[in-house]
Amino acid sequence: MSFCGGCFRGLSGKRNEALLPDCSPNHMGVRQVSSVDEAMSLVRTQAGSWQPSPKYQQWASPVPRLSSPSAYTSLDEDVDFDLVIDESTQPHKQTLQLDTDIPPGRLASGTNSFGAPAQQKRSAFEAQMLLASPGNLPKPMTAEERENAIRGLLPTATFQMLAKVPRALLTKHDEAGKKLRRQLMRGATVVFVSAGLPGKRFTFEIAASLGIQPVILEHPDSWSRCLVEQGVVAKFLPVDFSQDSEQVFQQALQAIQQLGQDGVTGPVDGIASFVELSIPLVARLAEALGLPGHKPQAVDNARNKHATRACLKAAGLPTPRNFLVKDSSMLSRGIQEVGFPAVLKPVSGAASLGVKKVTSEAEAKMYYKEIVDELSTLVISSGALIQGPSDGSGIKASQSCDLTVLMEQFLDGPEVDVDIVMSEGEYRYAAVADNGPTLEPYFNETWAVCPSLLPKDKQRELRELSVASCKAMGFSSGVFHVECKYTSTGPQLIEVNARMGGGQVHECNRTTWGVCLVEETLVACLGIPSRPLVPSKPLSACAYCYVNAMKSGTVTDTTGLEKLAKREGVVWAKALTRVGNKAVGPAEGLPTWLCDLFVTAPEPKQALDFLHALEKEEPVHVR
């Protein structure tokens, strides 16, 4: 059978011929090509007329680049890579921001324990995804419902092209195979749900450079709306994300279904997101439209920390002691079953929000009360999640948000990130990066280095656990950012993020191994098999960090960053604050991130030592 069934594989998680429509060449009347050259000449039907702006020359292109003459920058040319992750200096102000990669509390003063400004408004959709995921989104379809959905839909243009290419050609693990897979992506219409922070602009630039017709679906006042005028994306679909998640889903579904009617783009070929809180919505939109994607239940398993542990236990994988604390009366039992040290965390959440380490019964009671009180005092008013006003107006968020707290065994040992690319049920790439010790009790990140400095046998164990964890939750394809620890009793999972990691993760994998996780995300969302080309040895080593404020005070000088940026081996040195801003040190609360440093060196130990030396220079002064 042809591999064209891959366009629907994400719906069932594995190749199940009983659930897939008969899309064999004989049934569809399709003649398959017999060579890569013939496959490269396939023409996409229903392609839109949009092309990236020829005047826009700063594409953030991955390498090696594909030769393809066109009106826009060739992927064979030398293109400057200008990655911007300066989250604090963007002039645009928007009312809603779903991206949790850099929580606002780490860039500003006056934060609560969840890392958000005390008066920051959170939309109803955000509240549900952050505190009660998946909120009121549709329940996952049954196998029969998925089959009926698929049979009632016309195949996408990508599906039609894949039906003509033998699987042996699609999965070639060489430059010819990579060029073919890129050619099959060209002209595809991909909807990106939520643009994220302005630093994620490079994801859309990469998509456009690969010939994708990017469409952003976002809140109407998003900073990303200007990318249409700038020629970076084809369309902007405004959706009111202040609404309940069910309303957001329906409005988003309707907007996506109308694509292709004006000829600017074709009908939707794939849906993706690089924003954690939007992943449950993306999974359900893909399922409803019969497109490749994660199974909603798999996403829900990853987003709910207790469900994650249940999946690991069912699969026979190591699981830390844990207990669900649904109210204060259950805390004592949780202490007895889990012991100390332990970690308290909301059962739904992202970016370490509300996560606290506890070492005694007194700390457990104090931090549990702090977490629950914070959640209990929130209300939904005019579609936003805010601190309860004194007049008592608004609807209590506790009516729709899960106040359950997970108490879990504290995991000792070094922490790592494992960035994974899965395709057809198996991993095709898994890179391990070491993380420095977090600043407790808030679990603030310190530094990271890649490749890992751990012994190879420990790296293999961590990789195997990470891949097995993804499978245990029901994932079979896509890009994943997995966090683990190598404890005194062996590897343990912290969490699985069903998306590319944020911040410096993309650049880390591109610099070290030459793998573009944005491109791999696009490949997966279009149902094309992934076979990233990975060198036998690292191209380079890198180290990076968000520099934490070690004391509270006022930012007085950031000019040291300009000097650092000019040094050899420094990829970037970017301010995350301004002179005059207040900074919070760990003694007073969640530490403020002052700047973002990224360096390279021939060996990982050299890169890490270089990074630490730059930190000691205190390029951002706090007095």
N, C-alpha and C positions, 0 to 999 in steps of 0.2 A: 504493500500500500504506500502511496505517496505520503510525504511528510506534511502535506497541506493541512492535515488535521491539527497540526501544532497551533494554528490560530485559535483553537478552542481548548487547548490542553489545560490552561489554568483553571477552567471551570470544574474539572474533575480531579485535578491534582496528579493524575497518572493516565497513561494511555489506556482508555477503556473503550474498546471498539463498540460496545453495546450502547454507549452514550453519545458517540460521535456520529454525525450524519455520514452517509456513504459518499465520501468525496474522492474516491479512487478515480484515476484517469478515465477508466472505461465508463463509470457512472456519469462523470461530468462531461464526457466528450472531450477531454483534454489530452493533447499530445505532449508528452514530456520531452524536454530538451535532452541532449546527449552529451553536452560538453559545457565547461565553464564559459567559453567564449560565446556559445549560443545563449546560455542563461544570462550573460551580461547584456544581451541585446533585447531582453524582454521589456515591454513598454507597459507602464502603469496606466490603467484605465481610471477615469473619473478624477484625474489629478487637477488640482486647482491652479489658477494662473499666478498665484503669489510667488515672488522671488525676493530674497533678502536684498536690501538696498545696496546697489553697487558702490555707493559713496562710503558705506560703512566698512572699514578695512581692518578693524581690530578684532577679528574672530578669534575666539579662544579655542583653537583647533587642536584636537589630539594628534599624536604622531604614532606611526607613519601615516602620511596623508595620501588620500586617494586622488588619482589623476582624473579630472573630469572637467573639461572646458565648459564654462557657463558664464552667466552674466555677473556672478558674484565671485568672491575670492576663491581661487583654486585651492584644493586641499593638498596640492603638491608643492605649493609655494611656501617659502619661509614666512610664517605669520607670527607677529609678536603675541605672546601670551600675557594678557593684562588682566589677571585675576584680582577682583576688588572685594575685600571683605572688611570694609570700614563701616561697621554698622551704626556708629554713633554720629557720623558727620553728614548724613543724608538730610537735605533740607526739607524733603517731602514729609508731611505729617498725614498719617491715615488713622482712622478711628479703630480699625481692627487689624490685628496681626497675629496669625495662627502659628508662626514659626517659633519653636521652643529651643532652637539650637543655641541661641544666646538670649536667655531670659532677661527681660528688661531690668530686673533688680540687680543684675551683675554689671550694669552700665550706668546706674543712677542711684541717687540717695533716696531715703525714705521707703525702704522695702519691707514687705512682710516675710514670713518664713518660707513662702513659696517662691521667693525671688522676684516678685512683681511689685511695682510701686503700690503703696497702700491704697491709693485712689484710682488705680488703673481699672478701666472697665473691661470686662470680658464678655463676649457675646454669648447668647444662649447656646449656639453651636459649639463654640470653644469650650464652654463650661461642661457640656455633655461629653465631648471628646477627651477633655482633660481629667474629668472627675467621675465620669460614668459611662465610659466608652462601651458599646457603640451608640449610646443614647437611644434616640427614636428612629435610627436608620432601619431600613427593612431587614427582617430576619434573613439569614442565609437560605438560599433556595435548596430544595431537596434535589436528589439526582434526577427525578422525573421532571421537576420544574425546569431544571437546567436544560434537559434534553428538549423540552417543548419550546423553551426560549430560543435555543439554537436553530431548531427546525423552522421556526417562524421568521427567521432573519435571512436576508441575502448575504452572501459571503462578501467580505471586505475586498478591496482592490489588492491588498497585500496577500490575503488568502488565495485569491485567484492566481497571483504570480507564484506563490509557493507550491501550488498544485502542479505547476509545470516543471518543477525542478526536483530531480531525484534526491533523496535524502543523502546519498553518498556525496553529492556535490555541495549540499547545504552545510554539511558538517566537516568539510575539508579543513584540516588544522594547519593551514599555511597561508601565505600572503594571497594566493589566488582565492582561497575560501573567504578570507576577510574582505577582499574587494567585492566578491559576489554578494556577501551579506550586506555590505554597505550600499551596493547598487540596488538591492531589493528594498532598502529603507528609503531611498531617494523619492521625494514627492509624497511620502506618507503624511497624513494629517494626524498629529498627536496632540491631545488635549492635556495640558498640565494643570492639575487642580491645585490652586494656591501657589502664588509666586514665591512666597517666603520672604525673607529679609532681602534688602537690596544687594547684599553680597552674593546672592544666588543668580544674579544676572548672567554669569558665565554659563550656567546650565542651558539657557535659551540660546546663547551665542553658539555653543557647541552643537546644539540641535540644528540650528540654521546652517552651520558650516557643513553638516553631514547631509544636507538636502532635505531635511524634515521641514514641514510646514507647521511651525509651532502655534498653538492656540492656548491662551491663558484664560482660565476660568477663575475669577477672583471677585472680592468685594469691590463695589464700584469705584471707591476712592483709592485703590491700590496704587503704589508707586509704579507698578509694572505697566500701567495703562499707556504710558508714554512710549513703550517699546514698539507699538504698532507704527506710530509716526516715525520712529527712528529706523524702521525697516528691519528690526530684529525678530519680531513675531508677526504672524499673518493676521491674527484677530485677537480681540479681547472680549470675553463673554462676561458681562457683569452679573453677579449673583449676590443677593443680599445674605451675607453670612451672619447677620445679627439674628436671623430667624432660628427656629427650632430645627434640629437636624433633619427631621422628616421633610420639612418645607424646603430646606436647602437641597436635599436629594431630588425632589420633584422638579424644582426650578432648574437645577443643573442638568438633569436628564432631558428636559424639554429643550434647553439651549443647545445641548450637544446633538440632539436628533435633527436640529435644523441646519447643521453644518453641511456645506456643499450646495445649498440652494442658490447662493449668489455667485458661484463660480470662483470665488477667491481661494477657497480651499476645496478639497474633496470631502466626502463624508468621512467621519471619524474612523481611523484605522487602529488607534491605540490610546490608552489613557495612562498617565503616570503622575507621580508627585515626588518631590524631595522634601516634603513637609510632613513630619510625623503625625500630627493631628488630622491630616487629610487622608491618611492611608485607609481607614475603614470606609470612608466615602468612595474612594477610588475603587476599592474592591467590589463594592456593591454596584457602582455605575458600570464597571466592566462586565459584571455578571448579568446585569439587566440588558446590556447591549450585545451580549454574546461575544465579547472581546477577550483576548488573553489577559490573564491577571491572577493575582492571589485569590484563593478561596476566602470569602469573608470569615468563615469560621477559623481559618488559620490565623488571619489577622487578629481576630478577637482573642484567640489563645495567646498571641504574643503581647497584646496590649494589656491584658489582665494578668497581673503578676501571680495570683493564686492559680489561675487556669494554666499558666506556664508551668508551674511546679507540678500540677496534676498530670500534664502531658509528659513531662520528664519521668515522673514516677511510673506511669503506665508503660513507658518505653524501656524501663529498666535502667535509666540514666541516673547519675548521682544527683541528689536533691538535698539542699540544706533543710534543717529542721525549720518548720514554719507553722504559724497559727493565725487564723483569721479572728481579729478582734472587732466584733460588731458593735459592742458597747463597753462602757467602762467596767461593768461587772465581769467581763471575760478577760480582762487584762491579767489578773492574777494567775489564771489557768495558763494563759499564753506564756507568762514568765516561767512557770513550772515546766512547760513542755519544751520551750526554746532555750532558756537559760541565758547567761550573759558571757561575753558581750553580744548584743543583738542590734537589729536595725528595725526601725519603724518607718513604714511608708504607706501612703494611700494605695489602695489596691489597684486603682487606675491612676495613671499619671505619666509624665514625661520629663526628661532633662533633670532628673534627680529632684524634682519639685516636692517639697515636704518630706524629704528623706532625712532621718536623724539616727545617729548611732547612740545607743544607750548602754551603760555599763552597770547600772544598779536599778533597784526597784524604784527609788526616788526619781531617778532620771526618766525611767519608763513612764511613770505617772505624769511627770511634768510635761514631757514632750508629747505624750499621747493627748493630753488635755489641750496643749498648744495647737496641735494639728487639727483636732476635731473642732475646737472653738473657732479656728480660722474658717473652716468649712461651714460651720453652723451659722456664722454671722453674715455669710454672703446671701444676697438676695438678687433675684432677677427683676430688673426694672427697665422698661422700654427696650426689651430685648438684650440687655447687657447684664453681666454679672458684676456686682459692685458690693462694697461694704454696706451693711444695712443702714439706711438713713434713720435719723433720730425720730422721724414722724411715724416710723413703723410701716411705711408704704413698701410696695414691692412684694414679690412672691418668694418665699424662702427657697433657696437653692437646694436645701436638703431634701425637698420634695422630689427633685429630679436628679440630684447628685448622690453618688455612693459615698457614705461617710465611713465605710469599712476600712480598717487599717490592718495591714499585714505585718505581723511580727515575725522576723526571720533571723536565723542564726547569722551572726557576723562572720564573714568569710575573711580569713587572714591570707597573707601572701600577696605576691605581685599581681596587678591587674593588667589585662591585655585587651586590645581590640582585634577582632578577626573580621576582615572584610571579605565577603564571600560572593561569588557569582555562581548561581545554580542554573542548570538547563537540563531538561528531560529527566528530572529526578536525581541528578548527580551534580556534585560540585565540579566546576571547571576552573576555579581560581579561589584561593584562600590565603590571604596574606596576614601575618601576625605582626602587630605593633605593640610595643611595651608602653604602659602608662605609668607615670609617677604616682607616688602615694597621694591620695586626696587630702584636702584640708578638712579635718573633722571639726564639729559634727555634721557639717553641711555637704560633705562629699564633693567639694569643689575640685575640678580637675587642675592638675599642675603642669605636667609635661608629657610628651610622647616621643618615641623614637622608633624608626623602622629602617631596616629589618630588626626583628627582635634580638635582644641580647641573651635570651634564655637558651639553655642547651637544646639541641635539635630534637631530642626525644620528648622534652616537655612541650616544645612547639607543636610537634605532631599530635600529642595527646589533646592539646587545646584545640587544634584544628579539627580533630575527629569529633570531639564533644560538640563543637559549634555546628558542624554540619549535621550531626545526628540530632541535635536539638531542633534545627530548622525542619528536618524531616518529621520529627515527633509531633510538631505543631501542625503539620499538614502542608508544608510548603514544598514545591517541586521545581520552581524556576524563579529567577529574579535576582536582585542585588540585596544583600543583607549586611547590616552592621551589628556584629555580635560582640557583647561584652562578657568577659570571663575573668576568673581568678585561678591561679595555680596555688591551691591551699596546701596546708601541711598534710592533708589527706588525699591530695590529687586535684585534678581540674574540676571546677564548678562553674555553672552558668550564672551570670547576673541577669542578662536580658537579651532578647532578640529584637532588633529594629528592622522591620520589613521594608527597608529603603536604603539608599546610599547615606552613609554618615555625613553629618554636617561639618561646618568649619573647615579645617585643613585636610579632611580625609581624602577628598578628591585629588588634591595636589600631592598628597603623600603617596598614593598608589600610582599616580602618573609619573612622579619623579623617580620612585624606587623601582617599579616594575614595568613602567610603560603601559599600564592598563588604565583606560578611561572608563570610570564607573558610570559616567553620564551616558556614554555610548552603549554600555552594557545594559543600562536601564531601558534605553530605547529599543534595543534588540529584543529584550524580554517582553516589553509591552506590545510589540508587534507580532509576537509568536514566532520569531526567527530563532533557530538554535544558536547558542552562544559557544564560541570556541576562542576565547581571548588568547593572543599570542604572548607568551611570557618568556623572557630570556632565562637562560640557565643560571645566570648570576645577576644580582641587583645592578641596575644602571648607576645607582648612587645610593647613599644613605641620607636620611633626613631626620631632623628633630624639630619640634614645634611646641608652642605653649601659649596660653593666655596668661599673662603675668598678673597674679593676684596682688591686691593691696594688702600689705602685711600690717598696716596700722591705719586707723581712721584719721581723717584730716581733709585738707583741701588740696586739689591738684594745682601745683604752682609752675610746673615747667614740663614741656613735652618735646623740646628741641633735640634732646638726645636721640630720639628716634630717627631724625633726619640724618644724623651722623652714622648711626648703625646701618641704615639702609644702603649706604654707599660702600660698605665693606664687602670684600670678596667672600662668597659663601652665604651671604644673607639674601634670601629670596624676597622677603619683605619684612618690614618693621612698621607696624601700623597702629596708630592711636585708636583706642576705644573709649576715650574720654576727652574732655577739653579743660584747659586752664580755667580755674574757678569752680569746677565741679567738686562736689563732695564725694569722698571715697570712704568706704566702710572696710575696716579690717576684721579678721576672724574673731577677735575678742568681743566685737559689738554686734556681729550678725553675719549674713551671707557676704563673703568678700567681693568687692568690686573688681572686675577685670579692667586693667589699665591699658594694656596693649597686647598686640598679637605678633609673635615672632616666629619666623620659619627659616631654618637654615639647612644647608647641605654640606656634606663632607664625603670623602671616599669610604669611610667606615662608620658604622653606627655609633661606636663609643666616641669617636672624634666629633661627630655631629652633636651628641648629647653634651659633651664637655664644652664645646663651643657655645651652645645654647645657654648653659649655666653661667658661663663667663659673661655673656651679654646681660643676663638677668642681674648679675651682681653689680653691673655698672649703673643700675637704677635709671634707665632712660626716661622714665616718668617720675617726677618728684612729687611726693605728698608730704605736706607739712601741717 
